[in-house]
Amino acid sequence: MQMQIEEQLKIIEDLVKKLNDRLAVPYIWEKTKDPFWALIATVLSIRTREEQTIRASLNLYNKYKDYKNLAKAPIEEIEDLIKNVGLYKQKAKWIKTIAQRWDYNKKCDESFIRNLPGVGRKVGNVYLNLVCNKPYIAVDVHVHRIANRLGWVKTKTPEETEKQLYKIIPKEYWPKLNHMLVLFGRNICLPSKPKCDICPLDCPYKYNKNKP
């Protein structure tokens, strides 16, 4: 089983390297090199497509540039700049509060980050992994779906999936697993009508005649 997982990970890694696709949070991190904006992009990404997350993140960044300016911005103005993302009214409140509490000296303080509004388990893991090189596996809907489809785990929630993946995924893949599986899930192992015909992986889902 362990060898099979490692082989599948290598195949997925090679596949996604060839994709012309970009993920929002790594893109904003590379563009700004600023932990604050990386966290804001991660919060914006909740239940939102990558393209919309990038657009909303850049709207905020280009308008305010600095967390202090964002902290003083009217909530209605923030809402207007991010209204293309899901839950934008709630996210505007979270973002303003994060800006008001932000402290660069605590940018990798796990307790500080995880207690900011809007920072759930997945958001915290994505940020701490990317910005602080913390060894976490960030499990979103793509990771949860694909891990179950491939038979790596049999779990009902992302939280359960995360716990199980630490036991079976080689540690070298922890930092990049989310990135790999999100790209794989967006382009090949889609939520509905996955492209099994072009997928080289040998997985139980491919041969399930009753699959949705």
N, C-alpha and C positions, 0 to 999 in steps of 0.2 A: 504493500500500500504506500509506504513512504517513498520508495523509488518511483512508483507511478506518479505520485504528486509532484515530485521534483522534475520528472520528465515533462509533465503537463505545464508546469510553471515555465520551463525553458522554452517550450513551444509558444506559449502565450506571450512571453517576453519578446521573442523574435517577431511574432505577428504584429504586436502593437508598435514596434519600432518602425514598421513600414507604413503605418497609418498617417495620413495627413490630417491630424486632429489635435486640438489643444484643450487642455483642461484649465478652468478658470483660476483656481487658487495658485497653482504653480506659475501660471502666466503673470498674475498680478504680483506675486512675490519676486519674480525675475525682473519685472518692469520697475517696481518701486524700491526693492531691497529694504522694505520697511515692515517690521513685524506687525505694527498696528494695522496697516492696510491689508496684510496677508490675513489677519484675523477677521477684519471686516468682510473681505471677500468670502471667507469660509462661512461666516454667518449668513451672508446673502445667498450662498449656494444651497441652503436648505430648501428642498422641494422646488428647485429651480434649475432650468437647463443651463449648460455651461455658457452658451452665447449670451443669454440674458444676464447671467452673473457677471460676466466680463463687462458688459455694457453698463450695468448699474454701478459696479465698482469704479469704473473709469469716470462715470458721471460725478461720483462723490470726490474722487481723487483730484480730478481736474478743477472742480469747484472750490475745494477747501485746502488741498495740499497737506494740511497739518491737522493733527488730532485736536489741537486747541481751538481751531476755527470751527471744526465740526461740532465740538462740544457746545459752542455758543449758537449754533445754527437753529433757526425755528424748525420745529418738528414737521410743520407742513411743507417746508422747503425740502427737507430730507425725503419725505414721502414722495414728493413730486419727482425727485431725481431717481428714485428706485421703484417707481410704480409698475415697472415691467416685470418685477419678480414676484413670486408667490409670497403671501403673508406680509406684504410690504408695510402695512401700517404697524404691525407688531415688530417687524424688523427695524423700522425707523426708531421706535422707542428703545429697542435693545442697543442699536448703534450709537444713539446719542448718549445713553448711559455708559456704554463702554468707553466712549471718548472722554466723558467726564471723569471716569475712574482711572484712565490709562496711566501707567507708570512704566517707562522703559527699563527701569531697574528691576522690574518684576516680569519682564517679557517672557522669561522661561521658568518662572515660579509656578509650578503646576497647580498649587492650591489657588493662587490668584487668578490664573487663567480659567480654571474650571468653575470658579464661582462668579464669573462675569455673566450677565444675562444673555441668553441665547446660545450659550456654550454647553451643549450636551456632550454626551460621550463621543460621538462621531466627530463633531466639530473640534472638540479639544484634542482628540487624537490626531486629526489631520494637521492642525496647527503645530502641536508639540513635535510631531514627527518632522514636518517640513522645515520649521524655523529653528527648532531647538535640538534636532537629531535625537529625540527621545524614541526608544524602541517600542513603538506602539503599532498595532494593526488597526487601521481605521475601517470600520465596517459600515457601509451604506447599503442601499437597496441592491446595487449591482453586485457587490461582494457577497452579500447574503444570498442572493438568487443563484449566482454562479457556483458558489461553494456547495450549495445543496444540489444543484443540477449535476455537477461533476461527481457527486457522491462523496465528497470530502467530509461533509458533516450531514447530520439529519437534525436540523434545528428549526425552531419556529420564530425566533426573534434575532435581530442583529446582535443583541447582547450575548445570547447563547452562542451565536456563531463566532464572535470574537474570542470567547473563552476557549472554544474548541480549536480554533485555528492556531492559537499559541502552542498547542500541543503537537501539531502535525506539520506546520509550515516551517521550513528552515529559517533560522533567524536572519540570514542574509536577505531574505525576501520580505521581512516585516516592513521596512520603510517604503518599499516600492509596490507592495501588493495592491493597495488601494488604487494607485495610479494605473497599474497594469490591468486590473479587472474592470475599472470604470471604462477605460478605453475599449477593452474587449467587449464589455457589455453594451456600450453605445454603438458599436460598429458591427459586431458579429453575433454575440450571444444576447440578442435583444429580448426584452421582457415578453413580447408576443411575436410570433413568427420569427424565431431565431434562424440565422442563416446556417443551419446544420449542413447544407449541401457543400458549403465552402470551408467548413470548419474541419481542421485536421485532427482534432481531439477525438479520442474514442471514449465516449461517455454514455452513461445509462440513459440520459434524456434523449439522445439521438435515436435510440431504438425503441422508445416508448410510443406505441401506436396511439395511445390515448392522451398524448400531450396536447395542451391547448394551442 
